[in-house]
Amino acid sequence: MLRRNMVGQTFPLSVGLEVLLGDLRSARGNGDLGRLALLTYCEVRRWARLANESALARFSSEVMAQTPHGTRAEFLAQIDQIIGELELARARHARLPVVSSALV
């Protein structure tokens, strides 16, 4: 939804990170495993690549490539780890460059 509304505009990567973290926390709080999987594989990877966070992009891919997941609790623990890594990335990138949404 954010991308569709921002076509042709520019926005800081930090805004995308805040929206992503909010979406992840909401899905985590609701226990929405499908939404968590989608956000992890598509949105976390995309943001991490744009922000040059290659280790995070790789980790999100590995979490989703690992099938089947052992248990729900193990999957949620990995999601919690990704949220933690995004929090650390937010601290590292206090002021991120502005990128064009055309790149997204």
N, CA, C and O atoms as a printed pandas DataFrame, in Angstrom:
     atom_number atom_name residue_name chain_id  residue_number  x_coord  y_coord  z_coord
0              1         N          MET        A               1    0.822   -1.182    0.000
1              2        CA          MET        A               1    0.000    0.000    0.000
2              3         C          MET        A               1    0.867    1.248    0.000
3              4         O          MET        A               1    0.603    2.188   -0.750
4              5         N          LEU        A               2    1.901    1.265    0.835
5              6        CA          LEU        A               2    2.792    2.419    0.895
6              7         C          LEU        A               2    3.444    2.664   -0.458
7              8         O          LEU        A               2    3.512    3.804   -0.918
8              9         N          ARG        A               3    3.925    1.601   -1.099
9             10        CA          ARG        A               3    4.586    1.770   -2.392
10            11         C          ARG        A               3    3.623    2.320   -3.439
11            12         O          ARG        A               3    3.995    3.181   -4.237
12            13         N          ARG        A               4    2.408    1.833   -3.436
13            14        CA          ARG        A               4    1.441    2.278   -4.438
14            15         C          ARG        A               4    1.145    3.767   -4.272
15            16         O          ARG        A               4    0.983    4.475   -5.266
16            17         N          ASN        A               5    1.072    4.246   -3.052
17            18        CA          ASN        A               5    0.764    5.645   -2.794
18            19         C          ASN        A               5    1.952    6.566   -3.024
19            20         O          ASN        A               5    1.777    7.775   -3.169
20            21         N          MET        A               6    3.147    6.012   -3.058
21            22        CA          MET        A               6    4.332    6.840   -3.159
22            23         C          MET        A               6    5.026    6.732   -4.509
23            24         O          MET        A               6    6.188    7.118   -4.631
24            25         N          VAL        A               7    4.353    6.225   -5.507
25            26        CA          VAL        A               7    4.954    6.081   -6.831
26            27         C          VAL        A               7    5.389    7.447   -7.339
27            28         O          VAL        A               7    4.615    8.404   -7.321
28            29         N          GLY        A               8    6.614    7.527   -7.784
29            30        CA          GLY        A               8    7.146    8.765   -8.329
30            31         C          GLY        A               8    7.647    9.731   -7.269
31            32         O          GLY        A               8    8.190   10.784   -7.602
32            33         N          GLN        A               9    7.475    9.392   -6.002
33            34        CA          GLN        A               9    7.949   10.249   -4.928
34            35         C          GLN        A               9    9.226    9.645   -4.351
35            36         O          GLN        A               9    9.590    8.509   -4.654
36            37         N          THR        A              10    9.883   10.421   -3.524
37            38        CA          THR        A              10   11.045    9.889   -2.824
38            39         C          THR        A              10   10.721    9.853   -1.341
39            40         O          THR        A              10    9.905   10.633   -0.852
40            41         N          PHE        A              11   11.371    8.937   -0.630
41            42        CA          PHE        A              11   11.172    8.840    0.807
42            43         C          PHE        A              11   12.434    8.263    1.425
43            44         O          PHE        A              11   13.149    7.491    0.787
44            45         N          PRO        A              12   12.702    8.634    2.658
45            46        CA          PRO        A              12   13.892    8.089    3.311
46            47         C          PRO        A              12   13.703    6.612    3.653
47            48         O          PRO        A              12   12.597    6.170    3.963
48            49         N          LEU        A              13   14.779    5.876    3.593
49            50        CA          LEU        A              13   14.718    4.460    3.952
50            51         C          LEU        A              13   14.264    4.284    5.391
51            52         O          LEU        A              13   13.690    3.252    5.736
52            53         N          SER        A              14   14.512    5.277    6.232
53            54        CA          SER        A              14   14.101    5.168    7.637
54            55         C          SER        A              14   12.584    5.091    7.757
55            56         O          SER        A              14   12.074    4.419    8.653
56            57         N          VAL        A              15   11.854    5.765    6.873
57            58        CA          VAL        A              15   10.389    5.686    6.892
58            59         C          VAL        A              15    9.965    4.265    6.541
59            60         O          VAL        A              15    9.088    3.697    7.193
60            61         N          GLY        A              16   10.577    3.697    5.524
61            62        CA          GLY        A              16   10.263    2.320    5.151
62            63         C          GLY        A              16   10.557    1.355    6.280
63            64         O          GLY        A              16    9.816    0.395    6.491
64            65         N          LEU        A              17   11.633    1.603    7.005
65            66        CA          LEU        A              17   11.991    0.736    8.123
66            67         C          LEU        A              17   10.963    0.855    9.240
67            68         O          LEU        A              17   10.574   -0.154    9.828
68            69         N          GLU        A              18   10.526    2.051    9.534
69            70        CA          GLU        A              18    9.519    2.241   10.590
70            71         C          GLU        A              18    8.212    1.552   10.227
71            72         O          GLU        A              18    7.587    0.909   11.071
72            73         N          VAL        A              19    7.802    1.684    8.980
73            74        CA          VAL        A              19    6.569    1.033    8.526
74            75         C          VAL        A              19    6.735   -0.486    8.607
75            76         O          VAL        A              19    5.834   -1.186    9.068
76            77         N          LEU        A              20    7.873   -0.986    8.165
77            78        CA          LEU        A              20    8.143   -2.421    8.198
78            79         C          LEU        A              20    8.131   -2.952    9.629
79            80         O          LEU        A              20    7.524   -3.988    9.903
80            81         N          LEU        A              21    8.792   -2.254   10.529
81            82        CA          LEU        A              21    8.802   -2.683   11.928
82            83         C          LEU        A              21    7.385   -2.677   12.511
83            84         O          LEU        A              21    7.009   -3.584   13.253
84            85         N          GLY        A              22    6.616   -1.663   12.174
85            86        CA          GLY        A              22    5.233   -1.613   12.650
86            87         C          GLY        A              22    4.411   -2.783   12.128
87            88         O          GLY        A              22    3.638   -3.389   12.869
88            89         N          ASP        A              23    4.582   -3.095   10.843
89            90        CA          ASP        A              23    3.862   -4.227   10.257
90            91         C          ASP        A              23    4.273   -5.548   10.904
91            92         O          ASP        A              23    3.424   -6.388   11.203
92            93         N          LEU        A              24    5.571   -5.728   11.119
93            94        CA          LEU        A              24    6.059   -6.958   11.742
94            95         C          LEU        A              24    5.537   -7.101   13.170
95            96         O          LEU        A              24    5.085   -8.173   13.571
96            97         N          ARG        A              25    5.604   -6.016   13.928
97            98        CA          ARG        A              25    5.118   -6.071   15.320
98            99         C          ARG        A              25    3.624   -6.375   15.373
99           100         O          ARG        A              25    3.171   -7.150   16.216
100          101         N          SER        A              26    2.875   -5.771   14.482
101          102        CA          SER        A              26    1.431   -6.003   14.447
102          103         C          SER        A              26    1.122   -7.461   14.111
103          104         O          SER        A              26    0.317   -8.102   14.787
104          105         N          ALA        A              27    1.760   -7.975   13.074
105          106        CA          ALA        A              27    1.542   -9.369   12.681
106          107         C          ALA        A              27    2.012  -10.319   13.777
107          108         O          ALA        A              27    1.378  -11.344   14.026
108          109         N          ARG        A              28    3.118   -9.982   14.429
109          110        CA          ARG        A              28    3.639  -10.818   15.518
110          111         C          ARG        A              28    2.668  -10.826   16.684
111          112         O          ARG        A              28    2.406  -11.874   17.273
112          113         N          GLY        A              29    2.139   -9.669   17.015
113          114        CA          GLY        A              29    1.182   -9.568   18.110
114          115         C          GLY        A              29   -0.111  -10.322   17.843
115          116         O          GLY        A              29   -0.727  -10.860   18.763
116          117         N          ASN        A              30   -0.519  -10.359   16.571
117          118        CA          ASN        A              30   -1.735  -11.076   16.187
118          119         C          ASN        A              30   -1.491  -12.554   15.902
119          120         O          ASN        A              30   -2.437  -13.314   15.696
120          121         N          GLY        A              31   -0.227  -12.957   15.890
121          122        CA          GLY        A              31    0.089  -14.355   15.583
122          123         C          GLY        A              31   -0.193  -14.721   14.142
123          124         O          GLY        A              31   -0.474  -15.882   13.843
124          125         N          ASP        A              32   -0.123  -13.756   13.245
125          126        CA          ASP        A              32   -0.425  -13.964   11.824
126          127         C          ASP        A              32    0.818  -14.496   11.109
127          128         O          ASP        A              32    1.628  -13.728   10.590
128          129         N          LEU        A              33    0.953  -15.810   11.093
129          130        CA          LEU        A              33    2.155  -16.439   10.541
130          131         C          LEU        A              33    2.318  -16.182    9.047
131          132         O          LEU        A              33    3.437  -15.982    8.573
132          133         N          GLY        A              34    1.226  -16.186    8.308
133          134        CA          GLY        A              34    1.301  -15.923    6.867
134          135         C          GLY        A              34    1.822  -14.529    6.577
135          136         O          GLY        A              34    2.679  -14.346    5.712
136          137         N          ARG        A              35    1.305  -13.549    7.298
137          138        CA          ARG        A              35    1.763  -12.164    7.121
138          139         C          ARG        A              35    3.230  -12.037    7.530
139          140         O          ARG        A              35    4.000  -11.355    6.854
140          141         N          LEU        A              36    3.618  -12.677    8.611
141          142        CA          LEU        A              36    5.020  -12.648    9.036
142          143         C          LEU        A              36    5.928  -13.249    7.971
143          144         O          LEU        A              36    7.003  -12.716    7.698
144          145         N          ALA        A              37    5.503  -14.348    7.374
145          146        CA          ALA        A              37    6.299  -14.988    6.325
146          147         C          ALA        A              37    6.440  -14.057    5.122
147          148         O          ALA        A              37    7.533  -13.896    4.581
148          149         N          LEU        A              38    5.335  -13.450    4.711
149          150        CA          LEU        A              38    5.359  -12.529    3.575
150          151         C          LEU        A              38    6.273  -11.337    3.856
151          152         O          LEU        A              38    7.124  -10.994    3.035
152          153         N          LEU        A              39    6.100  -10.721    4.993
153          154        CA          LEU        A              39    6.928   -9.554    5.339
154          155         C          LEU        A              39    8.405   -9.925    5.417
155          156         O          LEU        A              39    9.268   -9.183    4.947
156          157         N          THR        A              40    8.683  -11.075    6.014
157          158        CA          THR        A              40   10.076  -11.501    6.173
158          159         C          THR        A              40   10.727  -11.761    4.824
159          160         O          THR        A              40   11.829  -11.279    4.561
160          161         N          TYR        A              41   10.060  -12.511    3.977
161          162        CA          TYR        A              41   10.676  -12.885    2.709
162          163         C          TYR        A              41   10.721  -11.730    1.714
163          164         O          TYR        A              41   11.724  -11.551    1.023
164          165         N          CYS        A              42    9.666  -10.958    1.633
165          166        CA          CYS        A              42    9.604   -9.899    0.614
166          167         C          CYS        A              42   10.096   -8.552    1.121
167          168         O          CYS        A              42   11.014   -7.966    0.548
168          169         N          GLU        A              43    9.497   -8.070    2.178
169          170        CA          GLU        A              43    9.759   -6.693    2.597
170          171         C          GLU        A              43   11.062   -6.528    3.375
171          172         O          GLU        A              43   11.785   -5.557    3.154
172          173         N          VAL        A              44   11.373   -7.444    4.270
173          174        CA          VAL        A              44   12.634   -7.336    5.013
174          175         C          VAL        A              44   13.805   -7.457    4.049
175          176         O          VAL        A              44   14.758   -6.681    4.119
176          177         N          ARG        A              45   13.730   -8.428    3.154
177          178        CA          ARG        A              45   14.816   -8.599    2.169
178          179         C          ARG        A              45   14.986   -7.359    1.309
179          180         O          ARG        A              45   16.106   -6.902    1.079
180          181         N          ARG        A              46   13.863   -6.812    0.830
181          182        CA          ARG        A              46   13.908   -5.631   -0.037
182          183         C          ARG        A              46   14.527   -4.451    0.698
183          184         O          ARG        A              46   15.413   -3.779    0.171
184          185         N          TRP        A              47   14.058   -4.202    1.918
185          186        CA          TRP        A              47   14.592   -3.078    2.675
186          187         C          TRP        A              47   16.079   -3.294    2.954
187          188         O          TRP        A              47   16.882   -2.374    2.799
188          189         N          ALA        A              48   16.440   -4.491    3.361
189          190        CA          ALA        A              48   17.834   -4.778    3.698
190          191         C          ALA        A              48   18.752   -4.584    2.489
191          192         O          ALA        A              48   19.866   -4.080    2.632
192          193         N          ARG        A              49   18.298   -4.973    1.325
193          194        CA          ARG        A              49   19.113   -4.778    0.119
194          195         C          ARG        A              49   19.277   -3.295   -0.192
195          196         O          ARG        A              49   20.376   -2.855   -0.529
196          197         N          LEU        A              50   18.202   -2.519   -0.083
197          198        CA          LEU        A              50   18.287   -1.075   -0.339
198          199         C          LEU        A              50   19.205   -0.378    0.659
199          200         O          LEU        A              50   19.887    0.588    0.316
200          201         N          ALA        A              51   19.219   -0.871    1.892
201          202        CA          ALA        A              51   20.023   -0.256    2.947
202          203         C          ALA        A              51   21.418   -0.867    3.049
203          204         O          ALA        A              51   22.159   -0.560    3.983
204          205         N          ASN        A              52   21.780   -1.721    2.106
205          206        CA          ASN        A              52   23.089   -2.394    2.112
206          207         C          ASN        A              52   23.318   -3.202    3.384
207          208         O          ASN        A              52   24.422   -3.227    3.928
208          209         N          GLU        A              53   22.276   -3.850    3.842
209          210        CA          GLU        A              53   22.345   -4.748    5.002
210          211         C          GLU        A              53   22.281   -6.186    4.469
211          212         O          GLU        A              53   21.285   -6.884    4.658
212          213         N          SER        A              54   23.349   -6.612    3.806
213          214        CA          SER        A              54   23.334   -7.901    3.120
214          215         C          SER        A              54   23.177   -9.088    4.075
215          216         O          SER        A              54   22.547  -10.083    3.718
216          217         N          ALA        A              55   23.735   -8.995    5.269
217          218        CA          ALA        A              55   23.604  -10.104    6.220
218          219         C          ALA        A              55   22.143  -10.282    6.632
219          220         O          ALA        A              55   21.664  -11.408    6.766
220          221         N          LEU        A              56   21.450   -9.190    6.828
221          222        CA          LEU        A              56   20.036   -9.256    7.185
222          223         C          LEU        A              56   19.202   -9.795    6.020
223          224         O          LEU        A              56   18.281  -10.585    6.227
224          225         N          ALA        A              57   19.521   -9.373    4.815
225          226        CA          ALA        A              57   18.817   -9.882    3.632
226          227         C          ALA        A              57   19.017  -11.387    3.508
227          228         O          ALA        A              57   18.071  -12.121    3.223
228          229         N          ARG        A              58   20.241  -11.842    3.720
229          230        CA          ARG        A              58   20.544  -13.277    3.652
230          231         C          ARG        A              58   19.800  -14.047    4.741
231          232         O          ARG        A              58   19.236  -15.111    4.487
232          233         N          PHE        A              59   19.805  -13.500    5.951
233          234        CA          PHE        A              59   19.158  -14.170    7.074
234          235         C          PHE        A              59   17.648  -14.305    6.840
235          236         O          PHE        A              59   17.068  -15.355    7.118
236          237         N          SER        A              60   17.016  -13.247    6.330
237          238        CA          SER        A              60   15.567  -13.332    6.081
238          239         C          SER        A              60   15.261  -14.368    5.003
239          240         O          SER        A              60   14.242  -15.054    5.069
240          241         N          SER        A              61   16.141  -14.480    4.014
241          242        CA          SER        A              61   15.958  -15.506    2.984
242          243         C          SER        A              61   16.108  -16.902    3.573
243          244         O          SER        A              61   15.329  -17.804    3.265
244          245         N          GLU        A              62   17.109  -17.072    4.417
245          246        CA          GLU        A              62   17.357  -18.379    5.019
246          247         C          GLU        A              62   16.213  -18.817    5.921
247          248         O          GLU        A              62   15.851  -19.994    5.948
248          249         N          VAL        A              63   15.642  -17.867    6.661
249          250        CA          VAL        A              63   14.519  -18.202    7.534
250          251         C          VAL        A              63   13.366  -18.762    6.718
251          252         O          VAL        A              63   12.733  -19.738    7.121
252          253         N          MET        A              64   13.093  -18.153    5.582
253          254        CA          MET        A              64   11.965  -18.595    4.776
254          255         C          MET        A              64   12.302  -19.816    3.919
255          256         O          MET        A              64   11.404  -20.573    3.550
256          257         N          ALA        A              65   13.571  -20.015    3.600
257          258        CA          ALA        A              65   13.960  -21.176    2.792
258          259         C          ALA        A              65   13.985  -22.448    3.633
259          260         O          ALA        A              65   13.921  -23.553    3.096
260          261         N          GLN        A              66   14.075  -22.293    4.930
261          262        CA          GLN        A              66   14.130  -23.437    5.836
262          263         C          GLN        A              66   12.719  -24.034    5.955
263          264         O          GLN        A              66   11.876  -23.517    6.689
264          265         N          THR        A              67   12.486  -25.094    5.245
265          266        CA          THR        A              67   11.171  -25.723    5.301
266          267         C          THR        A              67   11.327  -27.205    5.564
267          268         O          THR        A              67   12.295  -27.786    5.075
268          269         N          PRO        A              68   10.475  -27.834    6.274
269          270        CA          PRO        A              68    9.468  -27.179    7.095
270          271         C          PRO        A              68   10.109  -26.621    8.365
271          272         O          PRO        A              68   11.165  -27.081    8.799
272          273         N          HIS        A              69    9.462  -25.640    8.939
273          274        CA          HIS        A              69    9.935  -25.096   10.213
274          275         C          HIS        A              69    9.600  -26.106   11.294
275          276         O          HIS        A              69    8.556  -26.757   11.253
276          277         N          GLY        A              70   10.501  -26.228   12.263
277          278        CA          GLY        A              70   10.302  -27.215   13.318
278          279         C          GLY        A              70    8.986  -27.043   14.046
279          280         O          GLY        A              70    8.137  -27.933   14.033
280          281         N          THR        A              71    8.823  -25.913   14.672
281          282        CA          THR        A              71    7.598  -25.624   15.407
282          283         C          THR        A              71    7.231  -24.164   15.203
283          284         O          THR        A              71    8.028  -23.359   14.720
284          285         N          ARG        A              72    6.017  -23.853   15.580
285          286        CA          ARG        A              72    5.555  -22.467   15.538
286          287         C          ARG        A              72    6.460  -21.586   16.411
287          288         O          ARG        A              72    6.828  -20.478   16.023
288          289         N          ALA        A              73    6.807  -22.100   17.593
289          290        CA          ALA        A              73    7.648  -21.347   18.525
290          291         C          ALA        A              73    9.025  -21.050   17.919
291          292         O          ALA        A              73    9.559  -19.956   18.102
292          293         N          GLU        A              74    9.596  -22.013   17.204
293          294        CA          GLU        A              74   10.900  -21.789   16.559
294          295         C          GLU        A              74   10.798  -20.720   15.478
295          296         O          GLU        A              74   11.673  -19.862   15.362
296          297         N          PHE        A              75    9.734  -20.771   14.692
297          298        CA          PHE        A              75    9.525  -19.769   13.648
298          299         C          PHE        A              75    9.373  -18.383   14.268
299          300         O          PHE        A              75    9.979  -17.420   13.797
300          301         N          LEU        A              76    8.570  -18.281   15.315
301          302        CA          LEU        A              76    8.370  -16.986   15.966
302          303         C          LEU        A              76    9.653  -16.483   16.617
303          304         O          LEU        A              76    9.886  -15.275   16.667
304          305         N          ALA        A              77   10.487  -17.390   17.117
305          306        CA          ALA        A              77   11.777  -16.981   17.680
306          307         C          ALA        A              77   12.668  -16.383   16.585
307          308         O          ALA        A              77   13.378  -15.406   16.828
308          309         N          GLN        A              78   12.634  -16.959   15.395
309          310        CA          GLN        A              78   13.403  -16.403   14.277
310          311         C          GLN        A              78   12.850  -15.041   13.861
311          312         O          GLN        A              78   13.618  -14.139   13.526
312          313         N          ILE        A              79   11.536  -14.887   13.879
313          314        CA          ILE        A              79   10.924  -13.596   13.565
314          315         C          ILE        A              79   11.347  -12.565   14.606
315          316         O          ILE        A              79   11.657  -11.425   14.260
316          317         N          ASP        A              80   11.361  -12.956   15.870
317          318        CA          ASP        A              80   11.812  -12.049   16.927
318          319         C          ASP        A              80   13.261  -11.631   16.699
319          320         O          ASP        A              80   13.633  -10.485   16.953
320          321         N          GLN        A              81   14.069  -12.560   16.222
321          322        CA          GLN        A              81   15.467  -12.254   15.928
322          323         C          GLN        A              81   15.563  -11.255   14.773
323          324         O          GLN        A              81   16.385  -10.339   14.812
324          325         N          ILE        A              82   14.742  -11.425   13.766
325          326        CA          ILE        A              82   14.731  -10.484   12.630
326          327         C          ILE        A              82   14.291   -9.099   13.100
327          328         O          ILE        A              82   14.881   -8.094   12.704
328          329         N          ILE        A              83   13.267   -9.042   13.935
329          330        CA          ILE        A              83   12.823   -7.752   14.470
330          331         C          ILE        A              83   13.952   -7.109   15.262
331          332         O          ILE        A              83   14.169   -5.902   15.161
332          333         N          GLY        A              84   14.665   -7.891   16.040
333          334        CA          GLY        A              84   15.815   -7.376   16.789
334          335         C          GLY        A              84   16.908   -6.841   15.875
335          336         O          GLY        A              84   17.498   -5.794   16.143
336          337         N          GLU        A              85   17.175   -7.571   14.792
337          338        CA          GLU        A              85   18.184   -7.116   13.827
338          339         C          GLU        A              85   17.751   -5.820   13.149
339          340         O          GLU        A              85   18.581   -4.948   12.890
340          341         N          LEU        A              86   16.456   -5.689   12.859
341          342        CA          LEU        A              86   15.954   -4.448   12.270
342          343         C          LEU        A              86   16.077   -3.287   13.252
343          344         O          LEU        A              86   16.363   -2.160   12.849
344          345         N          GLU        A              87   15.862   -3.558   14.535
345          346        CA          GLU        A              87   16.043   -2.524   15.558
346          347         C          GLU        A              87   17.504   -2.056   15.587
347          348         O          GLU        A              87   17.779   -0.861   15.689
348          349         N          LEU        A              88   18.423   -3.004   15.497
349          350        CA          LEU        A              88   19.847   -2.646   15.460
350          351         C          LEU        A              88   20.172   -1.855   14.195
351          352         O          LEU        A              88   20.951   -0.902   14.237
352          353         N          ALA        A              89   19.581   -2.248   13.083
353          354        CA          ALA        A              89   19.797   -1.525   11.820
354          355         C          ALA        A              89   19.272   -0.105   11.933
355          356         O          ALA        A              89   19.876    0.828   11.404
356          357         N          ARG        A              90   18.147    0.064   12.624
357          358        CA          ARG        A              90   17.600    1.413   12.810
358          359         C          ARG        A              90   18.588    2.282   13.573
359          360         O          ARG        A              90   18.749    3.461   13.258
360          361         N          ALA        A              91   19.246    1.716   14.564
361          362        CA          ALA        A              91   20.248    2.466   15.318
362          363         C          ALA        A              91   21.473    2.789   14.457
363          364         O          ALA        A              91   22.047    3.872   14.571
364          365         N          ARG        A              92   21.868    1.855   13.601
365          366        CA          ARG        A              92   23.027    2.078   12.728
366          367         C          ARG        A              92   22.746    3.121   11.663
367          368         O          ARG        A              92   23.641    3.863   11.259
368          369         N          HIS        A              93   21.506    3.178   11.210
369          370        CA          HIS        A              93   21.134    4.059   10.109
370          371         C          HIS        A              93   20.222    5.176   10.604
371          372         O          HIS        A              93   19.113    5.351   10.099
372          373         N          ALA        A              94   20.686    5.917   11.578
373          374        CA          ALA        A              94   19.848    6.975   12.151
374          375         C          ALA        A              94   19.392    7.952   11.074
375          376         O          ALA        A              94   18.259    8.434   11.100
376          377         N          ARG        A              95   20.260    8.234   10.149
377          378        CA          ARG        A              95   19.895    9.125    9.043
378          379         C          ARG        A              95   20.233    8.412    7.739
379          380         O          ARG        A              95   21.383    8.390    7.301
380          381         N          LEU        A              96   19.213    7.838    7.140
381          382        CA          LEU        A              96   19.400    7.104    5.893
382          383         C          LEU        A              96   19.196    8.008    4.700
383          384         O          LEU        A              96   18.466    8.995    4.794
384          385         N          PRO        A              97   19.823    7.694    3.577
385          386        CA          PRO        A              97   19.645    8.512    2.389
386          387         C          PRO        A              97   18.236    8.374    1.807
387          388         O          PRO        A              97   17.539    7.389    2.052
388          389         N          VAL        A              98   17.850    9.357    1.054
389          390        CA          VAL        A              98   16.561    9.326    0.383
390          391         C          VAL        A              98   16.728    8.528   -0.908
391          392         O          VAL        A              98   17.687    8.727   -1.653
392          393         N          VAL        A              99   15.780    7.620   -1.163
393          394        CA          VAL        A              99   15.821    6.831   -2.397
394          395         C          VAL        A              99   14.539    7.049   -3.158
395          396         O          VAL        A              99   13.512    7.389   -2.572
396          397         N          SER        A             100   14.592    6.860   -4.429
397          398        CA          SER        A             100   13.410    6.990   -5.264
398          399         C          SER        A             100   12.582    5.741   -5.162
399          400         O          SER        A             100   13.126    4.637   -5.175
400          401         N          SER        A             101   11.267    5.887   -5.059
401          402        CA          SER        A             101   10.391    4.722   -4.994
402          403         C          SER        A             101   10.395    3.948   -6.302
403          404         O          SER        A             101    9.928    2.810   -6.353
404          405         N          ALA        A             102   10.919    4.557   -7.358
405          406        CA          ALA        A             102   11.018    3.846   -8.638
406          407         C          ALA        A             102   12.003    2.683   -8.521
407          408         O          ALA        A             102   11.909    1.717   -9.279
408          409         N          LEU        A             103   12.945    2.766   -7.582
409          410        CA          LEU        A             103   13.904    1.694   -7.372
410          411         C          LEU        A             103   13.283    0.520   -6.645
411          412         O          LEU        A             103   13.812   -0.590   -6.700
412          413         N          VAL        A             104   12.183    0.742   -5.973
413          414        CA          VAL        A             104   11.568   -0.258   -5.117
414          415         C          VAL        A             104   10.769   -1.212   -5.888
415          416         O          VAL        A             104   10.178   -2.127   -5.315
